[in-house]
Each structure stands twice: as C-alpha cells, then as structure tokens.
Amino acid sequence: MTLAASNRFVRRHMRTLEMIGVLMRIFSFSLVSWMGPASPFMFVWVFNTIDAALLSWCSALKRDRAYTLLNTFWILVGLVGIARAADWLH
C-alpha cells in the first residue's frame, strides 16, 4: 500500500481510527493505574507508542499542529519508555 493510499484510508476512517487511538491510550494508562509496579511496562510503552503514532498521523492529516506536536512528543516519550523497559538505558 502506498503512502497516498494509506492516507486515503486514514482520511476515510479518521473518526474510527481516532477513537481506537484514544481507547488504546485510556487502556494503557488504566492498566498502569490499576496494576502499579506490577504493570507489564514493555507492553504498555509499545501499546502507547502505537496509539501515539496513529493519533499523530490523524492529526497531521487534519493539519492540527497542536495535536500533531503532542502526539509526536508521546512517540518520543514512548521510545524512551521502551528503551528503559528493555533496560537499554540506565
């Protein structure tokens, strides 16, 4: 699938994809809240980074600079979280 075709798909299903991204974020943070230190942190960081990428894509296509910046920031935070959960950073 080309980037143009992918963008068309995302535009066509924007509301659904945004809702999926938001529900993913709620789920991942709820998991951490409920489980605390027993949370599966690698799963949470990977899941949260995927939802940030999805929401960044949607907001970029909508040309919403604030949400693009916010969710792009969450991608970076997620990558750091993944690196820490994998014990690549100390």
DSSP file (Angstrom, degrees, kcal/mol; ACC not computed):
  #  RESIDUE AA STRUCTURE BP1 BP2  ACC     N-H-->O    O-->H-N    N-H-->O    O-->H-N    TCO  KAPPA ALPHA  PHI   PSI    X-CA   Y-CA   Z-CA
    1    1 A M              0   0    0      0, 0.0     2,-0.0     0, 0.0     0, 0.0   0.000 360.0 360.0 360.0 129.5    0.0    0.0    0.0
    2    2 A T     >  -     0   0    0      1,-0.1     4,-2.6     4,-0.0     5,-0.2  -0.296 360.0-108.5 -78.1 166.4    1.4    3.4   -1.0
    3    3 A L  H  > S+     0   0    0      1,-0.2     4,-2.9     2,-0.2     5,-0.2   0.905 120.5  52.4 -61.7 -41.6    1.5    6.4    1.3
    4    4 A A  H  > S+     0   0    0      2,-0.2     4,-2.2     1,-0.2    -1,-0.2   0.916 111.6  46.1 -61.4 -42.9   -1.2    8.1   -0.8
    5    5 A A  H  > S+     0   0    0      2,-0.2     4,-2.3     1,-0.2    -2,-0.2   0.896 112.7  50.5 -66.7 -39.7   -3.4    5.0   -0.5
    6    6 A S  H  X S+     0   0    0     -4,-2.6     4,-2.7     2,-0.2    -2,-0.2   0.920 110.0  49.9 -62.9 -43.6   -2.7    4.8    3.3
    7    7 A N  H  X S+     0   0    0     -4,-2.9     4,-2.8     2,-0.2    -2,-0.2   0.895 109.6  51.3 -63.0 -39.4   -3.5    8.5    3.7
    8    8 A R  H  X S+     0   0    0     -4,-2.2     4,-2.6     2,-0.2    -1,-0.2   0.921 110.4  49.5 -61.8 -43.3   -6.8    8.0    1.8
    9    9 A F  H  X S+     0   0    0     -4,-2.3     4,-1.8     2,-0.2    -2,-0.2   0.940 112.4  47.0 -60.2 -47.4   -7.7    5.0    4.1
   10   10 A V  H  < S+     0   0    0     -4,-2.7     7,-0.2     1,-0.2    -2,-0.2   0.920 113.1  48.7 -62.9 -43.6   -6.9    7.1    7.2
   11   11 A R  H >< S+     0   0    0     -4,-2.8     3,-1.0     1,-0.2     4,-0.2   0.909 111.2  50.4 -61.0 -41.6   -8.9   10.0    6.0
   12   12 A R  H 3< S+     0   0    0     -4,-2.6    -1,-0.2     1,-0.2    -2,-0.2   0.834 123.5  30.1 -66.0 -32.4  -11.8    7.8    5.1
   13   13 A H  T 3X S+     0   0    0     -4,-1.8     4,-2.8    -5,-0.2     5,-0.3   0.006  82.0 128.6-115.9  26.1  -11.8    6.2    8.6
   14   14 A M  H <> S+     0   0    0     -3,-1.0     4,-2.9     1,-0.2     5,-0.2   0.893  71.9  47.3 -53.4 -52.1  -10.5    9.1   10.6
   15   15 A R  H  > S+     0   0    0     -4,-0.2     4,-2.1     1,-0.2    -1,-0.2   0.906 115.2  46.1 -61.3 -42.5  -13.1    9.2   13.3
   16   16 A T  H  > S+     0   0    0      2,-0.2     4,-2.4     1,-0.2    -1,-0.2   0.925 114.0  47.9 -65.9 -45.0  -12.9    5.4   13.9
   17   17 A L  H  X S+     0   0    0     -4,-2.8     4,-2.5     2,-0.2    -2,-0.2   0.886 111.1  50.9 -65.6 -39.0   -9.1    5.5   14.0
   18   18 A E  H  X S+     0   0    0     -4,-2.9     4,-2.5    -5,-0.3    -1,-0.2   0.913 110.7  49.3 -63.6 -41.4   -9.0    8.4   16.4
   19   19 A M  H  X S+     0   0    0     -4,-2.1     4,-2.7    -5,-0.2    -2,-0.2   0.908 110.5  50.5 -64.5 -40.6  -11.4    6.6   18.7
   20   20 A I  H  X S+     0   0    0     -4,-2.4     4,-2.4     2,-0.2    -2,-0.2   0.935 111.4  48.8 -60.4 -45.9   -9.3    3.5   18.6
   21   21 A G  H  X S+     0   0    0     -4,-2.5     4,-2.1     2,-0.2    -2,-0.2   0.910 112.4  47.5 -60.7 -43.4   -6.2    5.6   19.4
   22   22 A V  H  X S+     0   0    0     -4,-2.5     4,-2.6     2,-0.2    -1,-0.2   0.919 112.5  48.9 -65.7 -43.6   -7.9    7.3   22.3
   23   23 A L  H  X S+     0   0    0     -4,-2.7     4,-2.6     1,-0.2    -1,-0.2   0.873 109.3  53.5 -64.5 -36.0   -9.3    4.0   23.7
   24   24 A M  H  X S+     0   0    0     -4,-2.4     4,-2.6    -5,-0.2    -1,-0.2   0.926 110.4  47.1 -62.0 -43.9   -5.8    2.5   23.4
   25   25 A R  H  X S+     0   0    0     -4,-2.1     4,-2.4     2,-0.2     5,-0.3   0.924 112.1  49.1 -65.3 -44.4   -4.3    5.3   25.4
   26   26 A I  H  X S+     0   0    0     -4,-2.6     4,-2.3     1,-0.2    -1,-0.2   0.924 112.5  49.4 -59.9 -44.3   -7.0    5.1   28.1
   27   27 A F  H  X S+     0   0    0     -4,-2.6     4,-2.4     2,-0.2    -2,-0.2   0.929 111.1  48.0 -61.4 -46.3   -6.5    1.3   28.3
   28   28 A S  H  X S+     0   0    0     -4,-2.6     4,-1.6     1,-0.2    -1,-0.2   0.912 115.6  43.1 -66.3 -41.7   -2.7    1.6   28.7
   29   29 A F  H  X S+     0   0    0     -4,-2.4     4,-2.3     2,-0.2    -1,-0.2   0.846 112.8  53.4 -73.5 -31.3   -2.8    4.3   31.3
   30   30 A S  H  X S+     0   0    0     -4,-2.3     4,-2.9    -5,-0.3     5,-0.3   0.901 106.0  54.4 -65.1 -40.2   -5.6    2.5   33.2
   31   31 A L  H  X S+     0   0    0     -4,-2.4     4,-2.6     1,-0.2     5,-0.3   0.922 110.5  45.2 -59.0 -45.3   -3.5   -0.7   33.2
   32   32 A V  H  X S+     0   0    0     -4,-1.6     4,-2.4     2,-0.2    -1,-0.2   0.908 113.5  50.7 -65.5 -41.8   -0.6    1.2   34.9
   33   33 A S  H  < S+     0   0    0     -4,-2.3    -2,-0.2     1,-0.2    -1,-0.2   0.914 116.8  39.6 -62.9 -42.9   -3.0    2.9   37.3
   34   34 A W  H  < S+     0   0    0     -4,-2.9    -2,-0.2     1,-0.2    -1,-0.2   0.893 125.9  33.4 -75.0 -40.0   -4.6   -0.4   38.3
   35   35 A M  H >< S-     0   0    0     -4,-2.6     3,-1.8    -5,-0.3    -2,-0.2   0.689  82.5-177.0 -94.6 -18.8   -1.6   -2.6   38.4
   36   36 A G  G >< S-     0   0    0     -4,-2.4     3,-2.1    -5,-0.3    -1,-0.2  -0.307  72.3  -0.9  58.6-134.6    1.1   -0.1   39.6
   37   37 A P  G 3  S+     0   0    0      0, 0.0    -1,-0.3     0, 0.0     4,-0.2   0.678 129.9  65.0 -63.1 -16.7    4.6   -1.6   39.7
   38   38 A A  G <  S+     0   0    0     -3,-1.8    -2,-0.2    -6,-0.1    -6,-0.0   0.413  77.3 123.6 -85.1   3.5    3.2   -5.0   38.6
   39   39 A S  S <  S-     0   0    0     -3,-2.1     2,-1.9    -7,-0.2     3,-0.2  -0.289  76.1-114.6 -63.9 146.4    2.3   -3.5   35.2
   40   40 A P     >  -     0   0    0      0, 0.0     4,-2.4     0, 0.0     3,-0.3  -0.600  40.7-176.1 -78.8  83.0    3.7   -5.0   32.1
   41   41 A F  H  > S+     0   0    0     -2,-1.9     4,-2.8     1,-0.2     5,-0.2   0.818  74.1  53.8 -59.5 -37.8    5.6   -1.9   31.3
   42   42 A M  H  > S+     0   0    0      2,-0.2     4,-2.6     1,-0.2    -1,-0.2   0.948 111.8  46.3 -62.3 -45.9    7.1   -3.0   27.9
   43   43 A F  H  > S+     0   0    0     -3,-0.3     4,-3.0     1,-0.2     5,-0.3   0.936 113.0  49.9 -58.6 -47.2    3.6   -3.8   26.7
   44   44 A V  H  X S+     0   0    0     -4,-2.4     4,-2.7     1,-0.2    -2,-0.2   0.917 112.7  46.2 -60.2 -45.0    2.2   -0.5   28.0
   45   45 A W  H  X S+     0   0    0     -4,-2.8     4,-2.1     2,-0.2    -1,-0.2   0.907 115.0  45.8 -68.0 -40.7    5.0    1.5   26.3
   46   46 A V  H  X S+     0   0    0     -4,-2.6     4,-2.2    -5,-0.2    -2,-0.2   0.943 115.7  46.5 -65.0 -46.8    4.7   -0.3   23.0
   47   47 A F  H  X S+     0   0    0     -4,-3.0     4,-2.2    -5,-0.2    -2,-0.2   0.913 113.9  48.4 -61.0 -44.8    0.9    0.0   23.0
   48   48 A N  H  X S+     0   0    0     -4,-2.7     4,-1.9    -5,-0.3    -1,-0.2   0.853 110.4  51.3 -66.2 -35.7    1.1    3.7   24.0
   49   49 A T  H  X S+     0   0    0     -4,-2.1     4,-2.1     2,-0.2    -1,-0.2   0.872 108.8  51.4 -70.6 -36.8    3.7    4.4   21.3
   50   50 A I  H  X S+     0   0    0     -4,-2.2     4,-2.4     2,-0.2    -2,-0.2   0.926 110.7  47.7 -64.6 -44.1    1.5    2.8   18.6
   51   51 A D  H  X S+     0   0    0     -4,-2.2     4,-2.6     1,-0.2     5,-0.2   0.876 110.3  53.1 -66.8 -33.5   -1.6    4.8   19.7
   52   52 A A  H  X S+     0   0    0     -4,-1.9     4,-2.3     2,-0.2    -1,-0.2   0.894 109.3  48.8 -65.5 -39.0    0.6    8.0   19.6
   53   53 A A  H  X S+     0   0    0     -4,-2.1     4,-2.3     2,-0.2    -2,-0.2   0.922 112.5  48.2 -65.3 -43.6    1.7    7.2   16.0
   54   54 A L  H  X S+     0   0    0     -4,-2.4     4,-2.2     1,-0.2    -2,-0.2   0.931 114.8  44.3 -61.8 -46.8   -1.9    6.6   15.0
   55   55 A L  H  X S+     0   0    0     -4,-2.6     4,-2.5     1,-0.2    -1,-0.2   0.836 111.7  54.0 -70.0 -31.9   -3.1    9.8   16.6
   56   56 A S  H  X S+     0   0    0     -4,-2.3     4,-2.5    -5,-0.2    -1,-0.2   0.920 108.5  49.6 -64.6 -43.5   -0.1   11.7   15.2
   57   57 A W  H  X S+     0   0    0     -4,-2.3     4,-2.3     2,-0.2    -2,-0.2   0.939 112.6  46.9 -60.6 -48.3   -1.0   10.5   11.7
   58   58 A C  H  X S+     0   0    0     -4,-2.2     4,-1.6     1,-0.2    -2,-0.2   0.934 114.5  46.2 -60.4 -46.8   -4.6   11.5   12.0
   59   59 A S  H  <>S+     0   0    0     -4,-2.5     5,-2.8     1,-0.2     4,-0.4   0.847 110.6  53.3 -68.8 -32.5   -3.8   15.0   13.4
   60   60 A A  H ><5S+     0   0    0     -4,-2.5     3,-0.9     3,-0.2    -1,-0.2   0.913 108.7  49.2 -66.8 -41.6   -1.1   15.6   10.8
   61   61 A L  H 3<5S+     0   0    0     -4,-2.3    -2,-0.2     1,-0.3    -1,-0.2   0.832 112.0  48.8 -65.9 -30.7   -3.6   14.8    8.0
   62   62 A K  T 3<5S-     0   0    0     -4,-1.6    -1,-0.3    -5,-0.2    -2,-0.2   0.524 111.4-126.5 -82.4  -5.5   -6.1   17.2    9.7
   63   63 A R  T < 5 +     0   0    0     -3,-0.9     2,-1.0    -4,-0.4    -3,-0.2   0.860  54.4 155.5  58.8  38.9   -3.2   19.8    9.9
   64   64 A D     >< -     0   0    0     -5,-2.8     4,-2.3     1,-0.2    -1,-0.2  -0.804  22.5-172.8 -96.5  95.5   -3.8   20.2   13.6
   65   65 A R  H  > S+     0   0    0     -2,-1.0     4,-2.7     1,-0.2     5,-0.2   0.868  77.9  54.3 -61.0 -40.3   -0.4   21.4   14.8
   66   66 A A  H  > S+     0   0    0      1,-0.2     4,-2.6     2,-0.2    -1,-0.2   0.946 114.3  39.2 -62.8 -48.6   -1.1   21.2   18.5
   67   67 A Y  H  > S+     0   0    0      2,-0.2     4,-2.5     1,-0.2     5,-0.2   0.813 113.7  55.3 -74.0 -28.4   -2.2   17.6   18.5
   68   68 A T  H  X S+     0   0    0     -4,-2.3     4,-2.3    -9,-0.2     5,-0.2   0.943 111.9  44.2 -64.6 -45.9    0.5   16.6   16.0
   69   69 A L  H  X S+     0   0    0     -4,-2.7     4,-2.4    -5,-0.2    -2,-0.2   0.938 114.6  49.3 -62.2 -47.4    3.1   18.1   18.3
   70   70 A L  H  X S+     0   0    0     -4,-2.6     4,-1.8    -5,-0.2    -2,-0.2   0.936 116.0  41.0 -59.1 -48.8    1.5   16.5   21.4
   71   71 A N  H  X S+     0   0    0     -4,-2.5     4,-1.4     2,-0.2    -1,-0.2   0.818 112.6  54.0 -75.1 -29.1    1.3   13.0   19.9
   72   72 A T  H  X S+     0   0    0     -4,-2.3     4,-1.9    -5,-0.2    -1,-0.2   0.897 107.5  52.4 -66.1 -39.7    4.7   13.2   18.3
   73   73 A F  H  X S+     0   0    0     -4,-2.4     4,-2.6     1,-0.2    -2,-0.2   0.915 106.4  53.6 -58.0 -43.4    6.0   14.1   21.7
   74   74 A W  H  X S+     0   0    0     -4,-1.8     4,-2.5     1,-0.2    -1,-0.2   0.814 103.6  56.3 -64.9 -29.9    4.3   11.0   23.0
   75   75 A I  H  X S+     0   0    0     -4,-1.4     4,-2.4     2,-0.2    -1,-0.2   0.944 109.6  45.5 -63.0 -46.4    6.0    8.9   20.4
   76   76 A L  H  X S+     0   0    0     -4,-1.9     4,-2.0     2,-0.2    -2,-0.2   0.916 113.2  49.2 -63.3 -43.4    9.4   10.1   21.6
   77   77 A V  H  X S+     0   0    0     -4,-2.6     4,-2.7     1,-0.2    -1,-0.2   0.910 111.1  51.9 -60.6 -41.4    8.4    9.5   25.3
   78   78 A G  H  X S+     0   0    0     -4,-2.5     4,-2.8     2,-0.2    -2,-0.2   0.896 106.7  51.8 -62.9 -41.2    7.2    6.0   24.2
   79   79 A L  H  X S+     0   0    0     -4,-2.4     4,-2.3     2,-0.2    -1,-0.2   0.897 111.7  47.0 -63.5 -39.4   10.6    5.2   22.6
   80   80 A V  H  X S+     0   0    0     -4,-2.0     4,-2.6     2,-0.2    -2,-0.2   0.920 112.2  50.9 -65.5 -43.3   12.4    6.3   25.7
   81   81 A G  H  X S+     0   0    0     -4,-2.7     4,-2.8     2,-0.2    -2,-0.2   0.896 110.3  49.0 -60.9 -40.7   10.0    4.2   27.8
   82   82 A I  H  X S+     0   0    0     -4,-2.8     4,-2.2     2,-0.2    -1,-0.2   0.928 111.3  49.6 -63.6 -45.3   10.6    1.2   25.6
   83   83 A A  H  <>S+     0   0    0     -4,-2.3     5,-3.2     1,-0.2     6,-1.0   0.894 114.0  45.7 -61.8 -39.9   14.3    1.6   25.8
   84   84 A R  H ><5S+     0   0    0     -4,-2.6     3,-1.1     3,-0.2    -2,-0.2   0.909 111.9  50.5 -70.2 -41.3   14.1    1.9   29.6
   85   85 A A  H 3<5S+     0   0    0     -4,-2.8    -2,-0.2     1,-0.3    -1,-0.2   0.836 111.3  49.2 -65.3 -31.0   11.7   -1.1   29.9
   86   86 A A  T 3<5S-     0   0    0     -4,-2.2    -1,-0.3    -5,-0.2    -2,-0.2   0.477 115.1-121.2 -83.4  -2.4   14.1   -3.1   27.8
   87   87 A D  T < 5S+     0   0    0     -3,-1.1    -3,-0.2    -4,-0.2    -2,-0.1   0.817  76.3 128.3  64.3  33.1   17.0   -2.0   30.1
   88   88 A W  S   <S+     0   0    0     -5,-3.2     2,-0.4    -6,-0.2    -4,-0.2   0.692  70.1  46.7 -85.8 -22.5   18.8   -0.4   27.1
   89   89 A L              0   0    0     -6,-1.0    -2,-0.1    -9,-0.1    -1,-0.1  -0.924 360.0 360.0-118.3 145.2   19.1    2.9   29.1
   90   90 A H              0   0    0     -2,-0.4    -1,-0.1    -3,-0.0    -6,-0.0   0.379 360.0 360.0-120.2 360.0   20.1    3.2   32.7
